[in-house]
């Protein structure tokens, strides 16, 4: 009888032990990836679509395709409203939750978090492509000032400064050299962007430097808010300088407002746009100012394909968008979805490599994942990426496209490293 009582007690006990053990094993095989996105703040005009794309990628596509070598991924993301203090708070929360990597967002918060990220050795793949985030090793500039390396910051794209140089080069080659004034006077560049915004101002020094490299004159900068709906005062301020080309460093909403006012006030400049201001919404919002017939050519940096453009992997992007967010009309989806997938694809690859090497840790993801990539092909119209232990510039140039006859058309791929190898190697590294 005593033996029967013992068995009755032992069987439930063993069952509980088995279930707990099974549950623990299941949890151990689930990998956490964090995300910080802006769906309500100053850059939500592009942030909402990017957030959709990354959620579709991590929550569904990755797990449908084997996870991390058989380990499921749990993607945990927060909206931080483009507020740096909120980003810091949410970062700490994600760290406590045990994420192995974070998909970040803006330049201001990414640069503010960079020292912490590097101290924590937590891979941080952001949608900020600031050149300031590309030097992984401590360095000393020409003035003797020491800078701390950003060893755990990454992104798939060429950086903002490289993109700006590429856009200006493509405009110079394809527009200015065909201008009747070419050879008779210097071309003139002006910049419109939000002065206090770390994102918008990140490549300004680089594009002005590049203008001088190309023999151009640079006019007065115009402070345009990310929230701007009316920029007539800024355009009137440029009338006297008469720029041949204007660089736009903001996101789509305020860039479209600036284009509309240039058109309304008769400023016959061409335009080149940073990638976060150049998407499928721009012609919809800018209207007549985007039509080639009006003489206002609008080119932009495109580190990857537009949503639905024919390229490898695009069928998967569209398939998952339709399946998991059917309430969002296809015509409303943007290249931001594609950019989200591109950043996700490089992190996914790094995690699989680290896991295969037996070191799926934060440090392992960096050292045995990212920094082993040489010309890794992402697809989706993005360039192949390379990450070196001493250089996190993933790509050396980008496609520049132009909106013409109702669609985006590739103008030129500008490889900055190939065209200016000496400056690329040292002079233009990190800014």
C-alpha positions as CSV (number, residue, x, y, z in Angstrom):
1,X,0.0,0.0,0.0
2,X,2.8,2.3,0.9
3,X,4.4,1.5,-2.5
4,X,1.2,2.4,-4.3
5,X,1.1,5.8,-2.5
6,X,4.7,6.5,-3.4
7,X,4.0,5.7,-7.1
8,X,0.9,7.9,-7.1
9,X,3.0,10.8,-5.8
10,X,6.0,10.0,-7.9
11,X,4.2,9.9,-11.3
12,X,2.8,13.5,-11.1
13,X,6.1,14.7,-9.8
14,X,8.0,13.2,-12.7
15,X,5.5,14.6,-15.1
16,X,6.0,18.1,-13.7
17,X,9.8,17.7,-13.9
18,X,9.5,16.5,-17.5
19,X,7.2,19.4,-18.5
20,X,9.4,21.9,-16.8
21,X,12.5,20.5,-18.4
22,X,10.8,20.4,-21.8
23,X,9.6,24.0,-21.3
24,X,13.0,25.2,-20.4
25,X,14.5,23.5,-23.4
26,X,11.9,25.1,-25.6
27,X,12.6,28.5,-24.2
28,X,16.4,28.0,-24.6
29,X,15.8,27.4,-28.3
30,X,14.0,30.7,-28.7
31,X,16.2,33.6,-29.7
32,X,15.2,37.1,-28.8
33,X,15.8,40.1,-31.2
34,X,14.8,43.6,-30.1
35,X,13.5,46.6,-32.1
36,X,13.2,50.3,-31.6
37,X,11.0,52.1,-34.2
38,X,9.3,55.5,-34.8
39,X,5.7,55.1,-35.7
40,X,4.3,58.2,-33.9
41,X,7.2,60.8,-34.0
42,X,9.0,63.2,-36.3
43,X,10.0,60.5,-38.8
44,X,6.9,58.3,-38.6
45,X,6.1,59.3,-42.2
46,X,8.8,56.7,-43.2
47,X,9.0,54.8,-39.9
48,X,5.5,53.2,-40.0
49,X,6.3,51.3,-43.2
50,X,9.8,50.3,-42.0
51,X,8.3,48.9,-38.8
52,X,5.8,46.8,-40.7
53,X,8.5,45.4,-42.9
54,X,10.8,44.4,-40.1
55,X,7.9,42.8,-38.1
56,X,6.9,40.8,-41.2
57,X,10.5,39.7,-41.7
58,X,11.4,38.7,-38.2
59,X,8.1,37.4,-36.8
60,X,7.1,35.4,-39.9
61,X,9.6,35.1,-42.7
62,X,12.6,34.1,-40.6
63,X,10.7,31.5,-38.6
64,X,9.1,30.1,-41.7
65,X,12.6,29.6,-43.1
66,X,14.3,27.8,-40.3
67,X,14.9,30.5,-37.7
68,X,18.5,30.5,-36.5
69,X,19.5,27.1,-37.7
70,X,16.3,25.6,-36.3
71,X,16.0,27.9,-33.3
72,X,12.8,30.1,-33.3
73,X,13.1,33.9,-33.1
74,X,10.9,36.1,-31.0
75,X,10.9,39.7,-32.2
76,X,10.1,42.3,-29.5
77,X,9.8,45.9,-30.7
78,X,8.8,49.2,-29.2
79,X,7.7,52.6,-30.7
80,X,9.8,55.3,-29.0
81,X,8.3,58.3,-30.9
82,X,11.7,59.6,-32.1
83,X,12.5,60.7,-28.5
84,X,16.1,60.0,-27.4
85,X,15.3,59.6,-23.7
86,X,12.5,57.1,-24.6
87,X,15.0,55.2,-26.8
88,X,17.4,54.9,-23.9
89,X,14.7,53.6,-21.6
90,X,13.4,51.1,-24.1
91,X,17.0,49.9,-24.9
92,X,17.5,49.1,-21.2
93,X,14.3,47.2,-21.2
94,X,15.2,45.1,-24.2
95,X,18.6,44.4,-22.7
96,X,17.0,43.1,-19.5
97,X,14.7,40.9,-21.6
98,X,17.8,39.2,-23.0
99,X,17.8,40.1,-26.6
100,X,20.9,39.1,-28.6
101,X,20.7,42.1,-31.0
102,X,18.6,45.1,-31.7
103,X,17.1,46.6,-34.8
104,X,17.5,50.4,-34.2
105,X,16.2,53.4,-35.9
106,X,17.2,57.1,-35.8
107,X,20.5,58.9,-36.0
108,X,20.1,60.9,-32.8
109,X,19.2,58.0,-30.6
110,X,21.6,55.6,-32.3
111,X,24.6,57.9,-31.8
112,X,23.5,58.6,-28.2
113,X,23.3,54.9,-27.5
114,X,26.5,54.0,-29.3
115,X,28.8,54.2,-26.3
116,X,26.4,52.0,-24.2
117,X,25.9,49.6,-27.1
118,X,29.6,49.1,-27.4
119,X,30.2,48.8,-23.7
120,X,27.4,46.1,-23.6
121,X,28.8,44.5,-26.8
122,X,25.3,44.3,-28.1
123,X,25.0,44.3,-32.0
124,X,22.8,47.2,-33.0
125,X,21.7,47.2,-36.6
126,X,20.1,50.6,-37.2
127,X,18.1,52.4,-39.9
128,X,20.5,55.3,-39.3
129,X,23.2,55.2,-41.9
130,X,25.3,57.9,-40.3
131,X,29.0,57.7,-41.3
132,X,29.9,58.5,-37.7
133,X,28.8,54.8,-36.9
134,X,31.2,53.1,-39.4
135,X,34.6,53.3,-37.5
136,X,34.7,50.3,-35.2
137,X,38.2,51.0,-33.8
138,X,39.3,54.0,-31.6
139,X,41.0,56.7,-33.7
140,X,42.7,60.1,-33.5
141,X,41.8,62.8,-36.0
142,X,44.1,65.2,-37.8
143,X,43.6,67.7,-34.9
144,X,44.7,65.2,-32.3
145,X,41.3,64.6,-30.9
146,X,40.6,61.0,-29.8
147,X,37.4,59.3,-30.9
148,X,35.9,56.1,-29.5
149,X,35.1,53.4,-32.0
150,X,31.6,52.3,-32.7
151,X,32.3,48.6,-32.9
152,X,28.8,47.2,-32.4
153,X,26.9,49.6,-34.7
154,X,26.0,48.3,-38.2
155,X,23.7,48.8,-41.2
156,X,23.5,47.2,-44.6
157,X,23.6,50.4,-46.7
158,X,26.3,52.8,-47.8
159,X,26.3,55.6,-45.3
160,X,24.6,59.0,-45.6
161,X,27.8,60.8,-46.6
162,X,28.6,58.3,-49.3
163,X,25.0,58.5,-50.5
164,X,25.3,62.3,-50.6
165,X,28.5,62.2,-52.6
166,X,27.0,59.7,-54.9
167,X,23.9,61.8,-55.6
168,X,25.9,64.9,-56.2
169,X,28.3,63.0,-58.5
170,X,25.4,61.5,-60.5
171,X,23.8,64.9,-60.9
172,X,27.1,66.5,-62.0
173,X,27.8,63.7,-64.5
174,X,24.2,63.5,-66.0
175,X,22.8,67.0,-65.6
176,X,25.4,69.6,-65.1
177,X,27.7,68.4,-67.9
178,X,24.8,68.8,-70.3
179,X,23.9,72.3,-69.1
180,X,24.8,75.1,-71.5
181,X,26.5,76.8,-68.5
182,X,29.0,73.9,-68.0
183,X,32.5,75.1,-68.5
184,X,31.5,78.8,-68.3
185,X,30.8,79.0,-64.6
186,X,30.8,76.9,-61.5
187,X,27.7,74.9,-60.6
188,X,25.9,76.0,-57.4
189,X,24.7,73.8,-54.5
190,X,22.4,74.7,-51.6
191,X,21.3,72.4,-48.8
192,X,17.8,72.3,-47.2
193,X,17.5,70.3,-44.0
194,X,16.6,70.5,-40.3
195,X,19.7,72.0,-38.6
196,X,19.2,70.4,-35.1
197,X,18.4,67.0,-36.5
198,X,21.4,64.6,-36.3
199,X,20.0,62.6,-39.2
200,X,19.4,65.5,-41.5
201,X,22.7,67.2,-40.7
202,X,24.9,64.1,-40.7
203,X,26.1,64.3,-44.3
204,X,26.2,68.1,-44.7
205,X,30.0,68.5,-44.2
206,X,30.6,65.6,-46.6
207,X,28.4,67.0,-49.4
208,X,29.9,70.5,-49.1
209,X,33.4,69.0,-49.2
210,X,32.4,67.0,-52.3
211,X,31.0,70.0,-54.0
212,X,34.4,71.6,-53.7
213,X,36.0,68.4,-55.0
214,X,33.8,68.8,-58.1
215,X,34.6,72.5,-58.4
216,X,31.2,73.8,-57.3
217,X,30.1,76.8,-55.2
218,X,28.1,76.3,-52.1
219,X,25.3,78.7,-51.0
220,X,23.6,79.4,-47.7
221,X,21.9,76.5,-45.9
222,X,18.2,76.6,-45.2
223,X,16.7,75.3,-42.0
224,X,13.7,73.3,-42.8
225,X,11.8,71.4,-40.1
226,X,11.0,67.7,-40.4
227,X,7.4,68.9,-39.7
228,X,7.4,71.7,-42.3
229,X,4.4,72.1,-44.5
230,X,5.3,75.6,-45.8
231,X,8.9,76.5,-46.9
232,X,8.3,79.6,-49.0
233,X,10.5,81.8,-46.8
234,X,13.5,79.4,-47.2
235,X,12.9,79.2,-51.0
236,X,12.8,83.0,-51.3
237,X,16.0,83.2,-49.3
238,X,17.6,81.0,-52.1
239,X,16.4,83.1,-55.0
240,X,19.4,85.4,-54.9
241,X,21.9,82.6,-54.9
242,X,20.1,80.7,-57.7
243,X,21.3,77.2,-56.9
244,X,21.5,74.7,-59.8
245,X,20.9,71.8,-57.5
246,X,19.5,71.6,-53.9
247,X,20.3,68.8,-51.5
248,X,17.3,67.7,-49.3
249,X,18.3,66.0,-46.1
250,X,14.9,65.5,-44.4
251,X,12.2,62.8,-44.7
252,X,9.5,62.6,-47.3
253,X,6.8,64.9,-45.9
254,X,9.0,68.0,-45.6
255,X,11.0,67.3,-48.7
256,X,7.7,67.2,-50.7
257,X,6.7,70.6,-49.2
258,X,10.0,72.1,-50.2
259,X,9.7,70.7,-53.8
260,X,6.1,72.1,-54.0
261,X,7.3,75.6,-52.9
262,X,10.3,75.6,-55.3
263,X,7.8,74.9,-58.1
264,X,5.3,77.5,-56.9
265,X,7.9,80.2,-56.6
266,X,9.6,79.4,-59.9
267,X,13.0,78.3,-58.5
268,X,14.4,76.3,-61.4
269,X,16.8,74.2,-59.5
270,X,17.3,70.4,-59.8
271,X,17.0,68.3,-56.6
272,X,18.9,65.5,-55.0
273,X,17.4,63.8,-51.9
274,X,18.7,61.6,-49.1
275,X,17.2,58.1,-49.1
276,X,14.7,58.7,-46.2
277,X,13.2,61.6,-48.2
278,X,13.0,59.6,-51.5
279,X,10.2,57.0,-51.8
280,X,6.9,56.2,-53.5
281,X,5.1,58.8,-51.5
282,X,7.2,61.7,-52.7
283,X,5.6,62.1,-56.2
284,X,2.2,61.7,-54.6
285,X,2.8,64.5,-52.1
286,X,4.9,66.8,-54.4
287,X,2.6,66.6,-57.3
288,X,3.6,68.7,-60.4
289,X,7.0,69.5,-58.9
290,X,8.1,65.9,-59.6
291,X,7.2,66.0,-63.3
292,X,10.2,65.9,-65.6
293,X,8.4,68.2,-68.0
294,X,8.6,71.0,-65.5
295,X,12.4,71.0,-65.6
296,X,12.8,70.1,-62.0
297,X,14.7,66.9,-62.1
298,X,14.5,65.0,-58.8
299,X,17.1,62.3,-58.1
300,X,17.7,60.4,-54.9
301,X,19.8,57.9,-53.1
302,X,18.4,54.4,-53.3
303,X,20.3,51.8,-51.3
304,X,17.8,49.1,-52.2
305,X,14.9,48.6,-54.7
306,X,11.5,50.2,-54.4
307,X,8.7,48.1,-53.2
308,X,7.6,45.7,-56.0
309,X,10.5,46.5,-58.3
310,X,11.7,43.4,-60.1
311,X,14.7,42.0,-58.2
312,X,15.6,38.8,-56.3
313,X,13.7,38.3,-53.0
314,X,11.0,40.9,-53.9
315,X,8.4,38.2,-54.4
316,X,8.9,37.2,-50.8
317,X,8.6,40.7,-49.5
318,X,5.3,41.3,-51.3
319,X,4.0,37.9,-50.3
320,X,4.5,38.5,-46.6
321,X,3.2,42.0,-46.7
322,X,0.0,40.8,-48.3
323,X,-0.4,37.8,-46.0
324,X,0.3,39.5,-42.6
325,X,-0.9,43.1,-43.2
326,X,-3.7,42.7,-45.7
327,X,-5.4,45.8,-44.3
328,X,-2.6,48.0,-45.7
329,X,-3.2,48.6,-49.4
330,X,-0.4,47.4,-51.6
331,X,-0.1,50.9,-53.2
332,X,0.6,52.3,-49.8
333,X,3.6,50.1,-49.1
334,X,7.0,51.8,-49.6
335,X,10.7,51.0,-50.1
336,X,10.9,51.4,-46.3
337,X,9.6,47.8,-46.1
338,X,12.4,46.7,-48.4
339,X,15.1,48.6,-46.3
340,X,13.8,46.9,-43.2
341,X,14.2,43.5,-44.8
342,X,17.7,44.3,-46.0
343,X,18.9,45.2,-42.4
344,X,17.1,42.1,-41.2
345,X,18.8,39.9,-43.7
346,X,22.3,40.9,-42.7
347,X,21.6,40.3,-39.0
348,X,19.9,37.0,-39.7
349,X,23.0,35.9,-41.7
350,X,25.4,37.0,-38.9
351,X,23.3,35.1,-36.3
352,X,23.3,31.9,-38.4
353,X,27.1,32.1,-38.9
354,X,27.7,32.7,-35.2
355,X,25.4,29.8,-34.3
356,X,27.1,27.5,-36.8
357,X,30.5,28.4,-35.2
358,X,29.1,27.4,-31.8
359,X,29.0,31.0,-30.5
360,X,25.5,32.5,-30.7
361,X,26.3,35.3,-28.3
362,X,26.4,39.0,-28.7
363,X,30.1,39.0,-29.2
364,X,29.9,35.9,-31.4
365,X,27.3,37.5,-33.7
366,X,29.8,40.4,-34.3
367,X,33.1,38.5,-34.5
368,X,32.0,35.2,-36.0
369,X,29.0,36.6,-37.9
370,X,29.2,40.1,-39.3
371,X,33.0,40.5,-39.5
372,X,33.3,37.3,-41.5
373,X,31.1,38.6,-44.3
374,X,32.8,39.4,-47.6
375,X,30.6,40.5,-50.5
376,X,27.6,38.9,-49.0
377,X,24.7,39.1,-51.4
378,X,21.5,40.4,-49.8
379,X,19.3,40.8,-52.9
380,X,16.5,43.3,-53.1
381,X,18.5,45.6,-55.2
382,X,21.0,46.2,-52.4
383,X,24.8,46.1,-52.9
384,X,26.8,43.2,-51.6
385,X,28.1,43.9,-48.1
386,X,31.4,43.5,-46.4
387,X,32.2,44.2,-42.7
388,X,35.9,44.3,-41.7
389,X,37.0,44.4,-38.1
390,X,38.5,47.8,-38.8
391,X,35.9,49.1,-41.2
392,X,32.1,48.8,-40.9
393,X,31.3,50.7,-44.1
394,X,29.1,47.9,-45.6
395,X,28.9,49.3,-49.1
396,X,31.0,51.7,-51.2
397,X,28.3,53.4,-53.2
398,X,24.7,53.3,-54.2
399,X,22.2,53.5,-57.1
400,X,21.0,57.0,-57.8
401,X,17.5,57.0,-59.4
402,X,15.4,59.8,-61.0
403,X,11.6,60.1,-61.1
404,X,10.8,60.4,-64.7
405,X,7.6,59.9,-66.7
406,X,5.7,58.6,-63.7
407,X,8.3,56.1,-62.4
408,X,11.6,55.7,-60.8
409,X,14.5,55.0,-63.2
410,X,18.1,54.1,-62.4
411,X,20.5,56.8,-63.5
412,X,23.9,55.7,-62.3
413,X,25.6,53.5,-59.7
414,X,28.3,55.6,-58.2
415,X,31.0,53.7,-56.4
416,X,32.8,56.3,-54.3
417,X,35.6,54.0,-53.3
418,X,36.4,53.1,-56.9
419,X,36.2,56.7,-58.1
420,X,38.1,58.3,-55.2
421,X,40.2,55.5,-53.7
422,X,42.7,57.7,-51.8
423,X,40.0,59.8,-50.1
424,X,37.9,56.8,-49.4
425,X,40.7,55.0,-47.6
426,X,41.3,57.6,-45.0
427,X,40.1,61.2,-45.7
428,X,36.4,60.4,-45.9
429,X,36.2,57.6,-43.3
430,X,33.7,58.3,-40.5
431,X,32.1,61.6,-41.5
